[in-house]
Amino acid sequence: MTLPALNVCPCGGASTAMKGKGVVLALADCCGRFIEQGQLPPDALYLMRSRYTAFVLENEAYLLRTWQAAFRPSSLAFEAGAKWLGLEIKDFVQTGVKEGHQTAEVEFVARVRVAGKANRLHERSLFVCEEGQWQYTTAVNMAS
């Protein structure tokens, strides 16, 4: 899959040096590094952002590849006509080590419009790092 030439990455990620100065990164310079170029996200926060972008792009292969095998579904179905409106990271915590692997949690709110109706997905996603690769495991839906 070739990434579209977007001026702004859907995750809204800003470069570390320019954060807070209104400068955002193009898809190829932000999540595209992980989705298209195969770089490994350095932590669960980068993985969360790139997974959001993969949902926007309907990139099933990336989403399944970054899902821990024990929890990975066999396939994904994308909502027809869904328009993703934005991602807000509420919290990011390195939670420690479990069974010899680093763990982390990312709380976020993702907004999406389906069939003209706006929806909010507010959850705390759980991640584990196995053999140097961060993977999504499960999530807890948060009451908003």
Secondary structure as the mmCIF struct_conf table of DSSP 4:
data_model
#
loop_
_struct_conf.conf_type_id
_struct_conf.id
_struct_conf.beg_label_comp_id
_struct_conf.beg_label_asym_id
_struct_conf.beg_label_seq_id
_struct_conf.end_label_comp_id
_struct_conf.end_label_asym_id
_struct_conf.end_label_seq_id
HELX_LH_PP_P HELX_LH_PP_P1 THR A 2 PRO A 4
BEND BEND1 ASN A 7 VAL A 8
TURN_TY1_P TURN_TY1_P1 PRO A 10 CYS A 11
STRN STRN1 ALA A 14 ALA A 14
TURN_TY1_P TURN_TY1_P2 THR A 16 GLY A 22
STRN STRN2 VAL A 24 VAL A 24
HELX_RH_3T_P HELX_RH_3T_P1 LEU A 27 ASP A 29
TURN_TY1_P TURN_TY1_P3 CYS A 30 CYS A 31
HELX_RH_AL_P HELX_RH_AL_P1 GLY A 32 ILE A 35
TURN_TY1_P TURN_TY1_P4 GLU A 36 GLU A 36
BEND BEND2 GLN A 37 GLN A 37
HELX_LH_PP_P HELX_LH_PP_P2 GLN A 39 PRO A 41
BEND BEND3 PRO A 42 ASP A 43
HELX_RH_AL_P HELX_RH_AL_P2 ALA A 44 LEU A 57
TURN_TY1_P TURN_TY1_P5 GLU A 58 GLU A 58
HELX_RH_AL_P HELX_RH_AL_P3 GLU A 60 ARG A 65
TURN_TY1_P TURN_TY1_P6 THR A 66 THR A 66
STRN STRN3 TRP A 67 TRP A 67
TURN_TY1_P TURN_TY1_P7 ALA A 69 PHE A 71
BEND BEND4 SER A 74 SER A 74
HELX_LH_PP_P HELX_LH_PP_P3 PHE A 78 GLU A 79
TURN_TY1_P TURN_TY1_P8 ALA A 80 GLY A 81
STRN STRN4 LYS A 83 LYS A 98
TURN_TY1_P TURN_TY1_P9 GLU A 99 GLY A 100
STRN STRN5 HIS A 101 VAL A 114
TURN_TY1_P TURN_TY1_P10 ALA A 115 GLY A 116
STRN STRN6 LYS A 117 GLU A 130
TURN_TY1_P TURN_TY1_P11 GLU A 131 GLY A 132
STRN STRN7 GLN A 133 ASN A 141
HELX_LH_PP_P HELX_LH_PP_P4 MET A 142 ALA A 143
#
